[in-house]
Amino acid sequence: MKYNYRTRGTCARSISFDLEDGIVKNIYFEGGCNGNLKGISALAEGKNADEVIAVLSGIRCGFKNTSCPDQLATALSEALKNQGE
């Protein structure tokens, strides 16, 4: 299933991804630091969403309370929650 998440507190404006049987695919960040976000996307591609959440959740960017990786973890958590409803 395709998901779109509007980020909060980051340079990236949104994240889109597919979630199929708990596996994350086709991750795309709109805006933000292009090279870093392509790297994060490549590392998370094909991984179990719970594993990605465990690794990326809580990462901060400078003095911000969040980061693009943390926002991906939040987006995945919300998508998993919505699938369970």
C-alpha positions as CSV (number, residue, x, y, z in Angstrom):
1,M,0.0,0.0,0.0
2,K,1.2,3.5,-0.9
3,Y,1.6,6.0,2.0
4,N,2.3,9.7,2.0
5,Y,3.4,11.5,5.2
6,R,3.8,15.2,5.7
7,T,6.9,15.7,7.8
8,R,7.1,18.1,10.8
9,G,10.2,20.0,11.9
10,T,12.5,18.9,9.1
11,C,13.8,20.3,5.8
12,A,12.1,17.5,3.9
13,R,8.4,18.4,3.3
14,S,7.0,14.9,2.9
15,I,7.9,11.2,2.6
16,S,6.2,8.7,0.4
17,F,6.7,4.9,0.5
18,D,5.1,1.6,-0.1
19,L,4.5,-0.9,2.7
20,E,3.9,-4.5,1.6
21,D,3.7,-7.3,4.2
22,G,5.7,-5.1,6.7
23,I,8.5,-4.5,4.1
24,V,9.4,-0.9,3.2
25,K,9.8,-0.1,-0.5
26,N,10.0,2.9,-2.9
27,I,11.0,5.5,-0.2
28,Y,11.1,9.0,-1.5
29,F,11.7,12.3,0.4
30,E,10.5,15.5,-1.1
31,G,12.9,18.3,-0.2
32,G,15.7,18.0,2.3
33,C,19.4,17.0,1.8
34,N,19.3,15.0,-1.4
35,G,22.3,12.8,-1.0
36,N,21.7,12.0,2.7
37,L,18.1,11.2,2.1
38,K,18.9,9.0,-0.9
39,G,21.3,7.1,1.4
40,I,18.7,6.7,4.1
41,S,16.2,5.5,1.6
42,A,18.7,3.0,0.1
43,L,19.6,1.6,3.5
44,A,15.9,1.2,4.5
45,E,14.7,-0.2,1.2
46,G,13.5,-3.8,1.5
47,K,13.8,-3.9,5.3
48,N,11.1,-4.8,7.8
49,A,9.4,-1.6,8.9
50,D,9.8,-2.6,12.6
51,E,13.5,-2.9,12.2
52,V,13.7,0.5,10.4
53,I,11.7,2.1,13.2
54,A,14.0,0.6,15.9
55,V,17.1,2.0,14.2
56,L,15.9,5.4,13.1
57,S,13.5,6.5,15.9
58,G,14.8,9.2,18.1
59,I,17.6,10.5,15.8
60,R,17.9,14.3,16.1
61,C,19.2,16.8,13.6
62,G,21.3,19.4,15.4
63,F,19.2,21.2,18.0
64,K,15.9,20.0,16.5
65,N,13.8,17.4,18.4
66,T,13.5,15.3,15.2
67,S,15.2,14.6,11.9
68,C,14.4,13.1,8.5
69,P,15.3,9.6,9.7
70,D,13.1,10.1,12.8
71,Q,10.3,11.3,10.6
72,L,10.6,8.2,8.5
73,A,10.3,6.1,11.6
74,T,7.2,8.1,12.7
75,A,5.6,7.7,9.2
76,L,6.2,4.0,9.3
77,S,4.8,3.7,12.8
78,E,1.6,5.5,11.7
79,A,1.3,3.4,8.6
80,L,1.6,0.1,10.6
81,K,-0.9,1.4,13.1
82,N,-3.4,2.3,10.3
83,Q,-2.9,-1.1,8.7
84,G,-4.0,-2.7,12.1
85,E,-7.2,-0.8,12.3
